[in-house]
Amino acid sequence: MRYRVSHRTDYRYDADVSGSYGLAHLTPRTLPAQRASDHRVEIAPVPSATSRHTDGYGNVSTYFHVTEPHQRLTIDAVTEVEVVPPSYDATALAEPWERARPLQHPEIAGAWAATDFALPSPKVLQVPDATDYAAASLEPGRPIGDAVTDLMHRIKADFDYDSTATTVTSTVPDVLAKRAGVCQDFAHLSLACLRGHGIAARYVSGYLATQPPPGKERIVGADASHAWVAVWLPGSDQWLAFDPTNDQWIADRHVTVAWGRDYGDVTPVKGVIYTEAKRSTLRVSVDVAPLEEYAAH
């Protein structure tokens, strides 16, 4: 599938902001199953300085500094991207899950690069309850593909999607206690479950193209940023990406932007402002439109 992804972040303040420093992860990655083209990021007011940077995980970030006084700041990112369902090495999927622990198996090719994703991170600490929850899926010797898929099924069945149950600061224990949350929460929970057993798994941010109900037109702007998880497949250079919120392996409706240890590594937009404003508002709108829609107009 080919899409045009539009992501607008709109900040408004009740007094002038004299300076805005920002860092954005809005550039979709180029991957074996994904090719991005015609990407641009437009910021208003026009920044006095901008730069692009590729971090140690291969994510592309955009830095900007706005010095013109302003009460509104908008960041518009537009990308054309082609996505196909990823394919996985059947032999790697059949490896026992115990071998997906790079700290226990440093001799496996690629273990050194996976190690960072097997350790606790600021938003994904080792939580005994999460480790215990995962144990039912991680039977001794079970193939990593089967084990991860079973955990994904269980999270979908046991946890409710509820945008009011958590906030951006909610923790894995909060999600376990409420048995509810949103995609970010389910991704962090999955990571805590897997890392608690030493498995390397990373947080992935991106977009999911929504499908309207039969007979209904797609609503422009109804899509949103999304989050899922990818697990290291030992013996290959692949990572099995799965979406616990929707109970599926990622396919051609998922657009990958960035990955890291948790949400904090790949926040879409973050920064620092200098202002005496007392109130501010933030609105984010995302549209993932099949390019055929644009060709038809």
N, C-alpha and C positions, 0 to 999 in steps of 0.2 A: 504493500500500500504506500501511496505517496500522499503526504500531508503538508499543509501550511500551518505552522504553529505560531500563534500570536499570544504573547504574554505581556500584559500591561500591569505595572505597579504604580499606584497613584497615591502620593502622600499630600496631605493638606494641613496647614498650620494656621493658628489664629494670630500669629505675629511673624515678622520677618525672620527667616533663617539666614544667617550671614555666611555660613559655610556648611557644606554637606560632603562628607567623605563616605564613599560607598564601595561595596564589593558585591558583585553579582555572579551567580552561577546560572547562566541562561543559554549557554551554547551547547546544543546537543553534540554528543560524542560521535566520532566516526568509528564504526565497529564492523566486524565481519557481516553482521545482519542489519546494519544501519548505515546509511550514507547521508550526511547533511550537506546542504549547499545553500547558496544565496542567504547567508546569515548576516543580520545586522542588528545592532543595538543603538537606539536613539534616545537621548536624554535631554530633557528640557527642565530648566534653562540649560543652555549649552555649557558643558563643563570647561573649566580652564585647563584641565589635564585629564587624559584618559590613557589607559594602557591595558594590554592583555597579558595574561600569565598562565602558564601550564604548570600545575602543581605536581607533587610526587606521585599522585595517583593517575595522572594523565588528564585531569579535568581542566577545562579552559575557563578562566575567570576574567571578568572585566572590572577594572578599578576606575573610579571616577572621582573628581573633586570639583564641586560647583562653588564658585566664589561670588557669583552674582546674588544679591539679596532676593529671596523668593518666599512666597507663601504656598507654593505648590511645586512639587517635584514629580515628574513622570519618567518612568523607564519603560520603553517599548522594545521588546525583542521579537523579531520575526525570522523564521527559518523555514526553508523547504527541506523536507527530509523524506527519505524512502526507507521503509522498514519491511523486512521479511521475517518469518518465524525462524528463530535460531535452531540449529541442529546440534545434537550432542553425540559424543562418542559413546556408543553403547557399552563398551568395555569400561570406560571411566564411570558411567552411571552404575555399573554392577560392582564396583569396588566396595568393600566393607566400609561402613561409615567411620570406623575407628581410624582408617588411614587418611581421613580428611582432617586430621589433627596435626598441623605442621610442627608444633612444639614436641610432639611425641615421635614424629617421623621426619626429622630434618633432612634425611637422606633422599627423600623424594624430590624429583625435579620440580622447581617452582615453590617449594615449601618456604624458602626465605622470603618470597614476596607475599605469601599468604599469612605469614606469622602475625603481622600487625592486626589482621582482622579476626584473630583468635583470642585477642586480649580484651579486657574490659576497656570501655571508653567512657567519657564523661556522662553520656546519656544512656549508656548500656552497661551498668555495673553487674557484677555477678550476684544473682539473686537466687538463693536456695530454692524458693518456690518455683521459679522458672525452670531451674535445672531438674527438679522433681517432675514437673509437668511434662518435660520433653522425654523423660525416661521411657514412657510407654511406647514411644515411636522408635526409640533407639535400642532395639533388641540386639543382643550380641551378634555380630557378623552380618547384620541386615544391609543390603545394598544401599549406598548413600542416596540414590535416586528414589528408592521406595521409602526410605526413612523420612526424607525431607518432605515428600509428597503426603505421607501420612500425617506428619506434624501440621502441614498446611491445612489438610482437611479438618483436623481436630480444632484448630484455631477458628476456622470459619464456623464450625458447628457450636463451639462453646462460648464464643464472644460475639456480642451484638455490635453492629455499626451504629454509633450514636454520637453525633457531632456535639452534643451538649454534655457528654459524660466526662470529657477531659479538656485540657487546654494545652498550649504549646509547651508549658513547663511540667506537664504531668510525667510521672515516672513509671517504670515498669511495675513496681508494686502497686501503684494506683490502678493501672489497667487490670492487673490480676485481681485486685479487690473488687472492682466495679464490673468485671467481666464485660467491658464495653470500651469503645474508643473509635478512633479513625485510622486511616491508613498509616500515618506516622507511628501511632501507638502499636499497631499490629506488626509493623516492621521492627520496631525496637523490641517488642516481646519475642518475636522470632529469633532475633539476634541473641537475646539473653538466653533463650532456650538452647540454642546451638552452641554458643560460646561457653556456656556452663559445662559442656561436655568436651570442650577443647576444639570444636569444629570451627574452621575459618569461614566467616560469613560477613558480607559487607552490605551496608545500607545503600540503596539506589534511589535517586530522585529523578523524576521525569514527568511524563504526561500519559494519560490514558484517553484515547479517543472513545467517546461515548456513542452508543447506538440508540436512536430514538425508538419508541414503541412502534410496532407495526402500524402503518398507515399515518404516522405522524412525521412532520418535518423536524429536522435537527434544529435545535435552538442554538443560535450563534452565541458564544460566550458562556455556554453552560458547562464546558469542560473545566478541569481544575488541575493543579499540580498534584502529583501522585507519588507514592513511595512503595517500594517493594524490597526484596532481599535477593542476594545471589550467594550461592554456596560453592566453595572450592571443590572441584572434582579432581582428586589426586590422580597423577599419572597422565594428565593432559594439561593444556593451557586454558581450559574452559571453566566457566563458573555457571552453575545451574541457577537461572533466575526464575523466581516464583513470586506470585502475588497473593499473600495470605488474605487480603481484603476481599478478593474476588475468587479465591480458591482455584487458581489456575497458574500454569507455567506461562511466562510472558510469551506473546506471539507478535503478530503484526499490528496490534493496536497500542502497544506500549512504545513510547519514545523515550530513550535513555538520555538524560542530560549529564549527570555526574554521579560518582559514588565515593563513599568514604566510610569512616568507622560508625558514624551516626549522623543524625540530622545536622548537628552543629558544624560538620565539615562541609556541607553542601547546601547551606541555606540559600534560597534563590536570590534574596537581596538583604544585605545587612549593612550597617554603617554607624557613623557618629555625626551628629549635627550640633551646631552652635546657634542657640536661640534663647529668647526669653518667652517663647510661646508657652502657654499653659495647656492648650488642647491641640490634639492632632487626630487625624483620621487616616486610615489606610484602606484602600480598596484594591483588590487584585482581580483581574479578569483574564481568563485563558480560553482560547479557542483552538481546537485541533480539527481542522477542516480537510476532508479529502480534496486533493487538488482537482479532481474531476468537477467539483462544484464551481471552482473558479473558471475552468475551461468552458463550462456550460453558460456562463454569463459573458 
